[in-house]
Amino acid sequence: MKIKQIFCLITICILGYSCKENQASPSKIVNKTSEIQAEKKYPIPSDLTIEKQEEINIDNDDIKEVIITAIDKKADYFYEFWFKNDQLIYQFKYPWGEINKKWFVNLDNDGLKEIIRMQGYSDDLECAIYDISNNQQIPILYFNPILEDNRYPNKYMWGYPNDVKNLIIKEKNNIQVSLNNYQLIDTERPLPDNQKELPFLFFQGQTSQPDMMIHKINNPEIMTLQSVINKVRGSVNFNLSADFSIKGRWITDYAKENLPEEIRSDNDKGTFFMRDSEILMYNDNTGVFFMKDSKGGYIAKILVAYNIKTKSIEYLEATIIDTKYKYFDWNIDIKPNTPIAVIKKGDNKKIYLEWKGFYNSKIKKIEFPQNPFNQTSNTVILVNCDY
């Protein structure tokens, strides 16, 4: 009897161990499959370093595409290799940048997803929507990203790439967009020849910089992608009128409409009363730039000059600087006659000013890259209070 009991106990233990082993085996099989998939080789040139591999389904069929992103040894370029059924179908090359984000979404109901890309650097970001045609990536719309964060209702944030999750898609694949913000471009890159402005496209996400709100923007509209393309299509005439003179008090239209009474009665009165930034220019093409932050706080009083040849506003010297902005030496690190803004077009009443920022020659970095007149865009319309 005891021998029978011992035999049963041994049998139960063996069966129990066997069951536990069988329960664990599916995860082992999954891991093994993943390892095999990761080890699968694709014909990538040996002089490139693979940065990442991902799967997408751009054409909504039963077979996913594999995208392998690689960089060269000098980190001059990104290379993308697209495979389907282990066959190379597309190969794209573009300049390397610290930011390289992409999303896929069908916006024109043609069965193929468009590619949304954000590429470049934090102070020189290019955002565009692409189609693939004849084995080439074709940019069909350049834009600026704006972020809606449900933690901050009824507020708009700048859409930094790491904060953005998804493009906001409405019914029938329509998108949410804001137009006619006099936005030319928000990077150092030239404006596309076939666009007269960069529309703001709305994304969902969570901002890492809640203080970077966009306060002045036109109401959003719900439109098809093609309608947006048609609205922004055209070119901008970058000319100044023949009789152009920089002389005057240059501020935003909003600031002009809300001038304090102290200034209305005396146009030459010190602009410490002003909440917004402004530029005072004199007959000899020199002037003073009163620079304020987004909350109306004082940054610096800066002597400037207008360069007729380059149509630029140049830095000469900072005479008054608020304490919290003395983290670099303005009058050593920023060289005299360094352009801080360029006048793209206009006349004696109104100009389109493209903000460049202050180039710090010591650390080779742009200080204050955001436009102090309007932090939603690098180009802003300024009006002359003398008219």
Secondary structure, DSSP 8 states (H G I E B T S, - for coil): -HHHHHHHHHHHHHHHHHHHHHHHHHHHHHHHHHHHHHH------TTSEEEEEEEE-SS-SSS-EEEEEEE-TTS-EEEEEEEETTEEEEEEEEE--SEEEEEEE--SSSSS-EEEEEEEETTEEEEEEEEEETTEEEEEEE-EEEEE-TTSTT--EE--TTTEEEE-B-GGG-EEEE--S----SSSS---TTBSS--EEEEEE--S-TT-B--S----EEE-HHHHHHHHBS-----B-TT----EEEE-HHHHHT--HHHHT-TTS-GGG-SS-EEEE-TTSEEEEEEE-TTS-EEEEEEEEEETTTTEEEEEEEEEE-GGG-SS-HHHHS-TTEEEEEEEEE-SSEEEEEE--EEETTTTEEES-S-SS-TT-SEEEEEETT-
